[in-house]
């Protein structure tokens, strides 16, 4: 899957799930702050990504995912 497709799909999904405008989902923006996520909501986001892309995201990898770019990079690396 091309990176552009990952970005488009993730942004569309997150905008709908967390009721935010896609225009606020900038690559360098912080995930938790932009989506107003607490710890439980962040776990929900990770579960949604895992289900959508049929990938496993180990708990120890969660601290690595801080920005939207980190999330796109992570998904892209797991799909290869």
N, CA, C and O atoms as a Tinker XYZ file with bonds, in Angstrom:
   320  protein
     1  N      0.846000   -1.175000    0.000000    73     2
     2  CA     0.000000    0.000000    0.000000    64     1     3
     3  C      0.894000    1.242000    0.000000    63     2     4     5
     4  O      1.846000    1.323000    0.776000    81     3
     5  N      0.593000    2.186000   -0.851000    73     3     6
     6  CA     1.391000    3.410000   -0.970000    64     5     7
     7  C      1.182000    4.305000    0.252000    63     6     8     9
     8  O      0.110000    4.312000    0.858000    81     7
     9  N      2.215000    5.049000    0.595000    73     7    10
    10  CA     2.141000    5.936000    1.763000    64     9    11
    11  C      0.970000    6.913000    1.651000    63    10    12    13
    12  O      0.278000    7.169000    2.636000    81    11
    13  N      0.752000    7.450000    0.467000    73    11    14
    14  CA    -0.351000    8.400000    0.265000    64    13    15
    15  C     -1.692000    7.749000    0.597000    63    14    16    17
    16  O     -2.577000    8.389000    1.164000    81    15
    17  N     -1.835000    6.475000    0.239000    73    15    18
    18  CA    -3.069000    5.747000    0.537000    64    17    19
    19  C     -3.227000    5.531000    2.042000    63    18    20    21
    20  O     -4.328000    5.637000    2.582000    81    19
    21  N     -2.120000    5.228000    2.706000    73    19    22
    22  CA    -2.156000    5.057000    4.163000    64    21    23
    23  C     -2.590000    6.360000    4.821000    63    22    24    25
    24  O     -3.472000    6.362000    5.679000    81    23
    25  N     -1.976000    7.458000    4.423000    73    23    26
    26  CA    -2.302000    8.761000    5.007000    64    25    27
    27  C     -3.772000    9.096000    4.785000    63    26    28    29
    28  O     -4.463000    9.504000    5.718000    81    27
    29  N     -4.249000    8.927000    3.562000    73    27    30
    30  CA    -5.645000    9.251000    3.255000    64    29    31
    31  C     -6.610000    8.400000    4.076000    63    30    32    33
    32  O     -7.584000    8.915000    4.626000    81    31
    33  N     -6.340000    7.107000    4.157000    73    31    34
    34  CA    -7.226000    6.195000    4.880000    64    33    35
    35  C     -7.203000    6.466000    6.380000    63    34    36    37
    36  O     -8.251000    6.507000    7.025000    81    35
    37  N     -6.013000    6.652000    6.930000    73    35    38
    38  CA    -5.884000    6.920000    8.367000    64    37    39
    39  C     -6.573000    8.235000    8.721000    63    38    40    41
    40  O     -7.336000    8.295000    9.686000    81    39
    41  N     -6.313000    9.283000    7.953000    73    39    42
    42  CA    -6.913000   10.583000    8.249000    64    41    43
    43  C     -8.431000   10.542000    8.163000    63    42    44    45
    44  O     -9.122000   11.114000    9.006000    81    43
    45  N     -8.941000    9.872000    7.156000    73    43    46
    46  CA   -10.390000    9.761000    7.014000    64    45    47
    47  C    -10.981000    9.011000    8.217000    63    46    48    49
    48  O    -11.979000    9.442000    8.795000    81    47
    49  N    -10.367000    7.912000    8.576000    73    47    50
    50  CA   -10.843000    7.090000    9.685000    64    49    51
    51  C    -10.786000    7.860000   11.006000    63    50    52    53
    52  O    -11.746000    7.844000   11.776000    81    51
    53  N     -9.669000    8.531000   11.266000    73    51    54
    54  CA    -9.516000    9.252000   12.523000    64    53    55
    55  C    -10.442000   10.456000   12.606000    63    54    56    57
    56  O    -10.993000   10.740000   13.670000    81    55
    57  N    -10.617000   11.161000   11.506000    73    55    58
    58  CA   -11.522000   12.316000   11.495000    64    57    59
    59  C    -12.944000   11.880000   11.839000    63    58    60    61
    60  O    -13.649000   12.555000   12.589000    81    59
    61  N    -13.350000   10.751000   11.284000    73    59    62
    62  CA   -14.692000   10.244000   11.562000    64    61    63
    63  C    -14.803000    9.713000   12.991000    63    62    64    65
    64  O    -15.748000   10.048000   13.706000    81    63
    65  N    -13.861000    8.903000   13.401000    73    63    66
    66  CA   -13.907000    8.264000   14.718000    64    65    67
    67  C    -13.816000    9.274000   15.869000    63    66    68    69
    68  O    -14.512000    9.138000   16.875000    81    67
    69  N    -12.958000   10.282000   15.714000    73    67    70
    70  CA   -12.721000   11.229000   16.800000    64    69    71
    71  C    -13.359000   12.594000   16.552000    63    70    72    73
    72  O    -13.124000   13.545000   17.298000    81    71
    73  N    -14.163000   12.676000   15.502000    73    71    74
    74  CA   -14.960000   13.865000   15.174000    64    73    75
    75  C    -14.121000   15.140000   15.121000    63    74    76    77
    76  O    -14.394000   16.119000   15.816000    81    75
    77  N    -13.099000   15.098000   14.279000    73    75    78
    78  CA   -12.263000   16.269000   14.035000    64    77    79
    79  C    -12.186000   16.500000   12.532000    63    78    80    81
    80  O    -12.461000   15.603000   11.736000    81    79
    81  N    -11.808000   17.711000   12.161000    73    79    82
    82  CA   -11.625000   18.032000   10.749000    64    81    83
    83  C    -10.320000   17.416000   10.241000    63    82    84    85
    84  O     -9.300000   17.463000   10.929000    81    83
    85  N    -10.354000   16.845000    9.048000    73    83    86
    86  CA    -9.126000   16.252000    8.485000    64    85    87
    87  C     -8.022000   17.291000    8.342000    63    86    88    89
    88  O     -6.839000   16.953000    8.398000    81    87
    89  N     -8.397000   18.549000    8.157000    73    87    90
    90  CA    -7.393000   19.606000    7.986000    64    89    91
    91  C     -6.536000   19.797000    9.244000    63    90    92    93
    92  O     -5.459000   20.389000    9.166000    81    91
    93  N     -6.996000   19.307000   10.400000    73    91    94
    94  CA    -6.209000   19.435000   11.632000    64    93    95
    95  C     -5.206000   18.295000   11.794000    63    94    96    97
    96  O     -4.359000   18.336000   12.687000    81    95
    97  N     -5.297000   17.288000   10.945000    73    95    98
    98  CA    -4.436000   16.108000   11.051000    64    97    99
    99  C     -3.166000   16.316000   10.230000    63    98   100   101
   100  O     -3.003000   15.753000    9.147000    81    99
   101  N     -2.284000   17.127000   10.769000    73    99   102
   102  CA    -1.041000   17.474000   10.085000    64   101   103
   103  C      0.055000   16.478000   10.450000    63   102   104   105
   104  O      0.075000   15.981000   11.576000    81   103
   105  N      0.967000   16.173000    9.526000    73   103   106
   106  CA     1.987000   15.150000    9.761000    64   105   107
   107  C      2.786000   15.334000   11.051000    63   106   108   109
   108  O      3.061000   14.352000   11.741000    81   107
   109  N      3.163000   16.558000   11.392000    73   107   110
   110  CA     3.992000   16.786000   12.574000    64   109   111
   111  C      3.186000   17.086000   13.839000    63   110   112   113
   112  O      3.760000   17.320000   14.903000    81   111
   113  N      1.859000   17.079000   13.722000    73   111   114
   114  CA     1.008000   17.342000   14.889000    64   113   115
   115  C      1.040000   16.142000   15.834000    63   114   116   117
   116  O      1.153000   14.994000   15.402000    81   115
   117  N      0.941000   16.427000   17.109000    73   115   118
   118  CA     0.922000   15.371000   18.129000    64   117   119
   119  C     -0.449000   14.691000   18.115000    63   118   120   121
   120  O     -1.489000   15.349000   18.141000    81   119
   121  N     -0.422000   13.357000   18.074000    73   119   122
   122  CA    -1.656000   12.568000   18.021000    64   121   123
   123  C     -2.583000   12.857000   19.195000    63   122   124   125
   124  O     -3.745000   13.217000   19.007000    81   123
   125  N     -2.064000   12.697000   20.397000    73   123   126
   126  CA    -2.904000   12.811000   21.594000    64   125   127
   127  C     -3.517000   14.195000   21.734000    63   126   128   129
   128  O     -4.696000   14.315000   22.066000    81   127
   129  N     -2.739000   15.241000   21.486000    73   127   130
   130  CA    -3.252000   16.598000   21.622000    64   129   131
   131  C     -4.251000   16.930000   20.521000    63   130   132   133
   132  O     -5.305000   17.503000   20.797000    81   131
   133  N     -3.936000   16.579000   19.285000    73   131   134
   134  CA    -4.804000   16.910000   18.160000    64   133   135
   135  C     -6.155000   16.215000   18.269000    63   134   136   137
   136  O     -7.197000   16.807000   17.986000    81   135
   137  N     -6.122000   14.952000   18.683000    73   135   138
   138  CA    -7.364000   14.177000   18.782000    64   137   139
   139  C     -7.967000   14.235000   20.180000    63   138   140   141
   140  O     -9.000000   13.619000   20.444000    81   139
   141  N     -7.315000   14.981000   21.079000    73   139   142
   142  CA    -7.782000   15.115000   22.463000    64   141   143
   143  C     -7.958000   13.742000   23.118000    63   142   144   145
   144  O     -9.020000   13.427000   23.655000    81   143
   145  N     -6.904000   12.940000   23.062000    73   143   146
   146  CA    -6.956000   11.567000   23.561000    64   145   147
   147  C     -6.418000   11.448000   24.976000    63   146   148   149
   148  O     -5.383000   12.021000   25.317000    81   147
   149  N     -7.144000   10.694000   25.792000    73   147   150
   150  CA    -6.590000   10.280000   27.071000    64   149   151
   151  C     -5.996000    8.887000   26.851000    63   150   152   153
   152  O     -5.986000    8.393000   25.724000    81   151
   153  N     -5.511000    8.261000   27.895000    73   151   154
   154  CA    -4.864000    6.954000   27.753000    64   153   155
   155  C     -5.791000    5.907000   27.159000    63   154   156   157
   156  O     -5.381000    5.128000   26.299000    81   155
   157  N     -7.027000    5.884000   27.610000    73   155   158
   158  CA    -7.994000    4.901000   27.117000    64   157   159
   159  C     -8.336000    5.144000   25.652000    63   158   160   161
   160  O     -8.422000    4.196000   24.872000    81   159
   161  N     -8.530000    6.395000   25.273000    73   159   162
   162  CA    -8.824000    6.728000   23.882000    64   161   163
   163  C     -7.660000    6.371000   22.966000    63   162   164   165
   164  O     -7.862000    5.953000   21.826000    81   163
   165  N     -6.430000    6.538000   23.475000    73   163   166
   166  CA    -5.248000    6.183000   22.688000    64   165   167
   167  C     -5.223000    4.679000   22.421000    63   166   168   169
   168  O     -4.886000    4.243000   21.321000    81   167
   169  N     -5.580000    3.896000   23.427000    73   167   170
   170  CA    -5.666000    2.440000   23.253000    64   169   171
   171  C     -6.740000    2.107000   22.215000    63   170   172   173
   172  O     -6.552000    1.206000   21.397000    81   171
   173  N     -7.855000    2.824000   22.244000    73   171   174
   174  CA    -8.917000    2.628000   21.245000    64   173   175
   175  C     -8.391000    2.928000   19.839000    63   174   176   177
   176  O     -8.689000    2.205000   18.888000    81   175
   177  N     -7.614000    3.991000   19.723000    73   175   178
   178  CA    -7.035000    4.350000   18.427000    64   177   179
   179  C     -6.124000    3.241000   17.923000    63   178   180   181
   180  O     -6.194000    2.864000   16.753000    81   179
   181  N     -5.273000    2.717000   18.794000    73   179   182
   182  CA    -4.352000    1.649000   18.409000    64   181   183
   183  C     -5.132000    0.400000   18.000000    63   182   184   185
   184  O     -4.785000   -0.256000   17.018000    81   183
   185  N     -6.179000    0.072000   18.745000    73   183   186
   186  CA    -7.016000   -1.086000   18.398000    64   185   187
   187  C     -7.661000   -0.896000   17.032000    63   186   188   189
   188  O     -7.746000   -1.842000   16.249000    81   187
   189  N     -8.109000    0.303000   16.745000    73   187   190
   190  CA    -8.723000    0.608000   15.452000    64   189   191
   191  C     -7.710000    0.428000   14.317000    63   190   192   193
   192  O     -8.039000   -0.137000   13.274000    81   191
   193  N     -6.499000    0.902000   14.517000    73   191   194
   194  CA    -5.441000    0.756000   13.509000    64   193   195
   195  C     -5.110000   -0.724000   13.314000    63   194   196   197
   196  O     -4.980000   -1.192000   12.182000    81   195
   197  N     -4.977000   -1.452000   14.413000    73   195   198
   198  CA    -4.661000   -2.885000   14.319000    64   197   199
   199  C     -5.731000   -3.631000   13.534000    63   198   200   201
   200  O     -5.421000   -4.459000   12.678000    81   199
   201  N     -6.986000   -3.333000   13.828000    73   199   202
   202  CA    -8.095000   -4.008000   13.152000    64   201   203
   203  C     -8.162000   -3.620000   11.675000    63   202   204   205
   204  O     -8.353000   -4.477000   10.811000    81   203
   205  N     -8.006000   -2.353000   11.395000    73   203   206
   206  CA    -8.108000   -1.861000   10.017000    64   205   207
   207  C     -7.019000   -2.435000    9.119000    63   206   208   209
   208  O     -7.283000   -2.825000    7.982000    81   207
   209  N     -5.791000   -2.484000    9.640000    73   207   210
   210  CA    -4.658000   -2.913000    8.824000    64   209   211
   211  C     -4.212000   -4.341000    9.098000    63   210   212   213
   212  O     -3.252000   -4.823000    8.497000    81   211
   213  N     -4.909000   -5.018000   10.006000    73   211   214
   214  CA    -4.578000   -6.392000   10.361000    64   213   215
   215  C     -3.097000   -6.523000   10.733000    63   214   216   217
   216  O     -2.380000   -7.395000   10.242000    81   215
   217  N     -2.673000   -5.623000   11.616000    73   215   218
   218  CA    -1.307000   -5.649000   12.124000    64   217   219
   219  C     -1.362000   -5.700000   13.653000    63   218   220   221
   220  O     -2.379000   -5.365000   14.259000    81   219
   221  N     -0.268000   -6.117000   14.255000    73   219   222
   222  CA    -0.159000   -6.131000   15.700000    64   221   223
   223  C      0.800000   -5.028000   16.120000    63   222   224   225
   224  O      1.908000   -4.922000   15.594000    81   223
   225  N      0.370000   -4.209000   17.070000    73   223   226
   226  CA     1.221000   -3.147000   17.588000    64   225   227
   227  C      1.520000   -3.474000   19.047000    63   226   228   229
   228  O      0.662000   -3.291000   19.911000    81   227
   229  N      2.732000   -3.958000   19.330000    73   227   230
   230  CA     3.088000   -4.301000   20.706000    64   229   231
   231  C      3.086000   -3.065000   21.620000    63   230   232   233
   232  O      3.398000   -1.957000   21.183000    81   231
   233  N      2.737000   -3.272000   22.865000    73   231   234
   234  CA     2.669000   -2.183000   23.843000    64   233   235
   235  C      3.988000   -1.419000   23.915000    63   234   236   237
   236  O      3.993000   -0.198000   24.071000    81   235
   237  N      5.091000   -2.127000   23.804000    73   235   238
   238  CA     6.387000   -1.443000   23.913000    64   237   239
   239  C      6.658000   -0.494000   22.738000    63   238   240   241
   240  O      7.553000    0.347000   22.821000    81   239
   241  N      5.895000   -0.620000   21.650000    73   239   242
   242  CA     6.059000    0.289000   20.509000    64   241   243
   243  C      5.233000    1.566000   20.646000    63   242   244   245
   244  O      5.473000    2.527000   19.916000    81   243
   245  N      4.279000    1.597000   21.551000    73   243   246
   246  CA     3.379000    2.741000   21.670000    64   245   247
   247  C      4.089000    4.067000   21.940000    63   246   248   249
   248  O      3.698000    5.082000   21.364000    81   247
   249  N      5.113000    4.099000   22.790000    73   247   250
   250  CA     5.796000    5.383000   23.015000    64   249   251
   251  C      6.450000    5.962000   21.756000    63   250   252   253
   252  O      6.727000    7.161000   21.707000    81   251
   253  N      6.696000    5.143000   20.755000    73   251   254
   254  CA     7.319000    5.605000   19.515000    64   253   255
   255  C      6.332000    6.378000   18.641000    63   254   256   257
   256  O      6.745000    7.119000   17.750000    81   255
   257  N      5.039000    6.210000   18.889000    73   255   258
   258  CA     4.008000    6.815000   18.037000    64   257   259
   259  C      3.495000    8.080000   18.726000    63   258   260   261
   260  O      2.572000    8.032000   19.538000    81   259
   261  N      4.111000    9.207000   18.382000    73   259   262
   262  CA     3.734000   10.472000   18.998000    64   261   263
   263  C      3.002000   11.404000   18.028000    63   262   264   265
   264  O      2.047000   12.084000   18.407000    81   263
   265  N      3.459000   11.425000   16.779000    73   263   266
   266  CA     2.861000   12.320000   15.783000    64   265   267
   267  C      2.137000   11.497000   14.718000    63   266   268   269
   268  O      2.252000   10.273000   14.668000    81   267
   269  N      1.402000   12.191000   13.886000    73   267   270
   270  CA     0.731000   11.499000   12.786000    64   269   271
   271  C      1.757000   10.870000   11.849000    63   270   272   273
   272  O      1.546000    9.769000   11.341000    81   271
   273  N      2.865000   11.570000   11.622000    73   271   274
   274  CA     3.930000   11.015000   10.788000    64   273   275
   275  C      4.465000    9.710000   11.376000    63   274   276   277
   276  O      4.719000    8.752000   10.646000    81   275
   277  N      4.634000    9.681000   12.703000    73   275   278
   278  CA     5.083000    8.451000   13.369000    64   277   279
   279  C      4.100000    7.315000   13.098000    63   278   280   281
   280  O      4.499000    6.181000   12.833000    81   279
   281  N      2.818000    7.637000   13.170000    73   279   282
   282  CA     1.789000    6.625000   12.944000    64   281   283
   283  C      1.832000    6.122000   11.500000    63   282   284   285
   284  O      1.772000    4.916000   11.259000    81   283
   285  N      1.935000    7.040000   10.548000    73   283   286
   286  CA     2.012000    6.637000    9.130000    64   285   287
   287  C      3.245000    5.765000    8.892000    63   286   288   289
   288  O      3.171000    4.728000    8.233000    81   287
   289  N      4.388000    6.210000    9.445000    73   287   290
   290  CA     5.639000    5.451000    9.292000    64   289   291
   291  C      5.499000    4.050000    9.874000    63   290   292   293
   292  O      5.927000    3.063000    9.275000    81   291
   293  N      4.896000    3.987000   11.044000    73   291   294
   294  CA     4.763000    2.700000   11.724000    64   293   295
   295  C      3.890000    1.749000   10.903000    63   294   296   297
   296  O      4.248000    0.590000   10.691000    81   295
   297  N      2.757000    2.246000   10.452000    73   295   298
   298  CA     1.856000    1.393000    9.641000    64   297   299
   299  C      2.560000    0.957000    8.382000    63   298   300   301
   300  O      2.507000   -0.217000    8.015000    81   299
   301  N      3.221000    1.883000    7.711000    73   299   302
   302  CA     3.929000    1.560000    6.477000    64   301   303
   303  C      4.986000    0.486000    6.714000    63   302   304   305
   304  O      5.121000   -0.433000    5.906000    81   303
   305  N      5.732000    0.587000    7.804000    73   303   306
   306  CA     6.777000   -0.392000    8.091000    64   305   307
   307  C      6.189000   -1.767000    8.416000    63   306   308   309
   308  O      6.799000   -2.788000    8.096000    81   307
   309  N      5.033000   -1.804000    9.036000    73   307   310
   310  CA     4.413000   -3.089000    9.406000    64   309   311
   311  C      3.742000   -3.768000    8.218000    63   310   312   313
   312  O      3.531000   -4.981000    8.229000    81   311
   313  N      3.407000   -2.989000    7.195000    73   311   314
   314  CA     2.741000   -3.573000    6.025000    64   313   315
   315  C      3.732000   -4.128000    5.018000    63   314   316   317
   316  O      3.326000   -4.803000    4.071000    81   315
   317  N      5.021000   -3.863000    5.195000    73   315   318
   318  CA     6.036000   -4.346000    4.240000    64   317   319
   319  C      6.420000   -5.771000    4.526000    63   318   320
   320  O      7.258000   -6.337000    3.824000    81   319
